[in-house]
């Protein structure tokens, strides 16, 4: 099949997402949209360094061009104060952008240029409007902090804001951030307009400019509640501990807490977002059926601009014996763009499962609608709901009977809502503890072994074509074959697209002989991470996508994404990330969608539906309760079954049932003492037995696994396989013999039938991938049109070189052009620290500065800078840790004028087990 990917349309769709995801919190004094006839002055160094995404695996997409906010404004025809911009350019050259030190070591903010009164005053003499851009990044390994330069403004940023406010008639503040930051200080400076523009990927500036100029009216809505202070969030007291995260707030996350107990602590409510126009929402029809309710509304644009509105439906359920949040989002729909005076009628179906509570008390363990009066509130945010539809449930109604799973094993008290004469108050109650015999449950689920037949000549394509059963195929696989297929290979395995996260499926020569292709996984939620340097499309971040509240638009964007994956021979995108914004300081919130599980599940489903349209998929992660980066490999999340069911599992459940999720990744940490990678209740009872999941599961990369009560360790395949977490990600060589698996099969602690079951999960998935189509000669061909030459896919394969103690490569034929890369890959025989020496010369001035940055596995590992050398060869060196067997190396050239000669690698010190453990943690 031939497919076409129009790069221009891809860019346009991403920019449209950005425009719809921007949330305008304030707009006074006619500050926006901008007057196109007047000059605008832009302040803040981030105008030169737009944050397209956060950091780590969710943001490491190589792009040749990022359209920043000022770029977008200029392209839209806005007159920019270039004299002021030149001042920032000069200061920026003298104060280089800080890339940080390696994986997880990036600074969350950049040093800001101190602003002199004279600069602000002069800028105000040529423009009445100032735009101030505040930037923050975040990512893996470290959470944000309640300090200047992270959640809070720095003193220099605050001084800049105050001086701009002093001199300008109109001040617009743009927050180029991945998640929430403190707004109190910003609002004290009285900006006229305040907008979360989030992180919009490579075309973020285009979408932002569309909103600022009025080409698009803002229609984004907050996916999180903005409180006055960080201490107002109910999880704050329990966030950040390095060993244990106690979820005492239980189901009262975000607006569920604020709308029930602390309405006066809300600065901007969940679902809030202004437009350039106004809307009227009218309830026209409502009716309750047995398992759902139907609502019809009419939305009318009552203002003077074109725009879109989001209709949101919140359920207020009776408190009953369980206690409920005052508001729970259960439906939403976004209008088309309405002209002034235009109306649109919309239908919203409310599934009663989305308004049910989970009863985790002894002997119950079910989804239930407690008897009493239910109200559906219809409006434009959690606070602004006018129309209501009421109905009665005459008696407690069990919607679904479940079994106890994942319940706590240690006692703690959780928040509960209780109703009395004064209203709803917070009380504490003891959490129901687990009474499950987990090992007995696993043994009751043991599959029946398929008798070993040896090679009968059946290939996987025979199963695909209906000429053999999957059981007949798997019967051919030896114990060793079965031990191989549950181990992914990577990162950067040469079996699949260079620079990607893993290969799975056909990871040994024996498996390949059976006609099993090697499938390919690539990070991540913000687009494909290709560590070899290949360019890809950088998407808007998860928080921005959620802020659109637009399923259809998100689905359209991810159909483009899926087509790009086919072109790169990538079968699984490691995303969407769908953990809950439990606390604003979680460093990885930018990858995730919202504090609300319903919105999270719906947005994830939209992304998956778009990918599925073209035959690829996304891996929903991290399953589940991955809500803190601090010590994430060893953190135990102590949480009730009810909170898991209603909050932290619910989005995943929607993604499985609505989005048809096919692959799932577990977390690094533990839930109630058991690491998720080896949790039978999570990976089998909940996911497969209750939800009907048919795909395959994988661990996070180099994850810990344990048995209940035992210490966790990495590469612990036996408890993982027993839990039906199908593939361990990743191993340096998946075809090697594993002594633990062999011993477990011999002593009976792991059965061959369990390995066969896991293999069938993997094979059932890979049989329907483009990897299978490529193997049998039915590969889809993707023609990419209108893509700039600088971003074209290279037809040159990435070359792998083996290195044991040392290796020297000739670079004399490599041109070091500004902005270009040179990539290759190493097969490392001895993992450890290597001295890397690049020898080069230059005929430029002795004062010239010509840097080359060395990236290893996508992480900047060192920068070497030459001055003019009068044509003499000068060697420069740095020491780099190389702890992955397959290591992609990329040289990035920031300037012209360097004549390369060679690069040499020499082993300095071989890594020990402690070194490798540290590397895997980071």
C-alpha positions, 0 to 999 in steps of 0.5 A: 500500500502506498501512503502519502505524508504531507509535511505541510499538513502535518505542521498545520495540524500540529499548530492547530492543536497548539492554538486549541490547547493554549489556555487564556486565564486573563485578558483585560485592557484589550491587550489581546488580540494584538494590534497588527499595525503596532510594534510589540516588544518581547522580553525574556531570554526564552524568546530565543530558546523556546521549550518545545517539550520537557526532557528525557525519553518524553522529549528527545526528538531530533529536529532541524527547526523549532518555530519559537514564539517570536518566529511565529509572530514574525511569520504572522506579520507582527512587527517585532522590536528588533533593537530589543531582540538584538540586546537579548541576542548579544546577552545570550551569546555572552551567557550561553544556554546551559544544557546541563550534565547528562541524563536527568541533569538538565536545569529546569530554568535558564539564567535570565537577563537582568533588565535595566530600566533604560532598556524597558523605558526605551522599548516602551517608547516604540511599543505600547504592548510588551510580551514577557515569556517565562520558560521552564522545562522538566523531565525524568529523574528529578521533580520540580521544586518549591524554589526560585527557578523551578515552581517559583519565579527567580528574583531576576524574572520578577524584577523583569516583570515589575519593570515591564509593568512599570513602563508599558500600557499593556503587558502579556505574559506567556508561560512556556512550561510543561506544567503548572508554576506559581501564579501569585507572584505573576498576578501581583505584577498585574499583567493584562493578559496571562496565558499558559502556552505550554510546550507546543513541539516544533511548531509551537510558535506558529500555533501561539502566534495564531492565538495572539494575533486573533487568527484563532480565538483561544479555546483551551481549558485547564486540565488541572486546578490552579490553587493559590499555593502549592500547600493547598493541593491535598497530596502536598504533605505526602509528596516527595518522600524518597521511600514511600508515597502515601496516598492519604488524599485517596480519591480527592485529587485536584478539583475533586478535593477543591470543589468538595472541601476547599473552594476558596483555595482555587485561583482558576478552576479545572476546565477554565479557559477564556476566549475572545468571544462569549458563549451561551450553553442551553440544555435542550434535552436530557433523559436517563436510560438503564446504563446511560443518560443522554444530554442535548445542548445548544451552544450559541456564540454571543460575542463578536469573534469566531470561536469554539467552546467546550461543554463539560458535564459533571456528576454530583452523586449522593454521598451515601456510605462511601462518600463522593467528590462534589464534582466528577467529570463524566462527559465533554464535547467541543463545538466547531468554530462558531461565528458570532450569533451562530449556534450548534446542537450537540449530544453527550452520552453519559455512561453510568460507569463513569458516575459510579463509585468503587466500594473496596470494603470487605466483601464488596469490591464492586462498582456501584451506583448508590441510591439517591439523587444524581445531578448532572451539571452542564457548563464551561468549567467545574465551577461554572455550571448552570443547567442541571439534569436530575434523576433518582437511583431507587436502590444501590445498583452494582454495575460490575462485580470485581475481586479485591486487587492491589489493596494495601498491606499496611494500615493508614488512614485516608480522607473521606467525605461525610455529610452532616447538618452543616454540609460535607466535611472531611473525616479520616477512615482506615483503609481496607487491607488486602486479604488476597492469597496472591500465589494461590490466585496465580496458581489457579490461573495457570494455563495448560501446557502445549506439548512440545513438537519441535520444528514442524515447518510452521511459520508465523505467516501461516497463523496469520493466514489461518493455515495453522493455529497459534498453539501449533506454532508455539508448540514448535518453540523450545524452552530457550526460544520461549526465554528469548521472546520475553526479553526485548533487545536494546537500546539501539538494537541493530535488528530494528531502526537505528537509535530506537528504544528496543527490538521485540519478537524476533530477537534471536536467529532461531526465532527469526527462522520461524518467521517472527519479525523484530518489532520496533519500539521508539520513545515517546509521547512527544514524537519519535526519539531516534538517538542516531540523529535522524530527524522526526516530528516533535509533537505538542506535550501531553498537557497541551493536548489535554487542554484542547478537549478535542478528541477529533483533532487529536486523532487527526494529528496522531494519524499523521504521527502514525504515518511518519512511524511507518516511514521510519519502520517503528511499530510502537510509540512509547506513549501516550503517558497517562499518569495523573497530575497528582501533584504540580511538582511531578517532573514528568507531568508534561508527558501526562494529560491531567489531574482527571482520569476521564479526560486522561483516558479520552485523550489517550484513546484519541491518540491511539485511534489515530495511530490505529487508523494506519496500523501502528500503535502507542504503548500506554504508560506507566501502569500505574501510579507513577506520580513522582520522579524522586527515587522512582525505581524504589518508591512504594506507592501506598494507595487504597484499592478505591483510589486505584480503581477510580483515579489511577487505573481508570484512565488506563481502563478507558484507553483499553476499552475505548481506545483499543490499547494493544501494548502497555508499559508498567512502572519502575516502582511498587504499589503496596509493596509489590513492584508493578513489573511482577504484579500478577493482579495488575497485569493479569487479573485487572488488565486481562481478566476484568478489562479484556486486554488482548495485547502484550505488556512490557516493563519499563527499561531496566525495571526492578522486579520482586516477589512479595516481601523480597528486595527488587532487582533488575533483569529478574525475568521469572516473577515478571513472566509469572505475572504475565508482564510479557517482555522485559525491556531491555537486554543487551543480548536477548538470545543468550541463555538465562540461568534464572529462567532455566533454573525456574523451569527445572524447579517448577517455580515457572512453568513452560505453559506460562512462557507459552502464554506470554509468547502468544501475547507477543506473537498475537500482537506482532502478527498484526504489525507493519514489521510482519508486513515487511517480513512477508513482502507487503510493506507499506510505502510512505512518500513524504512530500513538502518536507524540507531537505534538512529534515529528509530521511537518510537512505544511508544505514547507520554503521555499527563498529565493534569496540573492545578496548579501543577503536579509531575511526577516520573522519576526514571525509566528514564535513562539519557544517553548522547545524549538521550531525554525523552519526554511527553506532558502537557495539560495546564489548566492555561496558565502562568509561571511555576516553573519547578524542577528536582530532581536528584542525581549523584555519580560522582566527585564533579567537574563533570558537568552534564547538562539537557536542558528543551525544551518546544515546541521545544525551549530550555527554561532552562538548569540545571547542576548538579555536583557530589552529593555523591548520595544525591538527589538535586533539581534544578529549573528554571522558564518557560513560558507555553502559549500553551494549548498543550505543548510538554516537552523534556528533553535532556541529554548532559552527562551520570551519572545522576540518575533522581528522579522526575520533578515537575511543579508549577504555579507561575503566570497565564498569562494575555492577554498581556502575551499571546499577547507577546507569540503569537508574539514570 
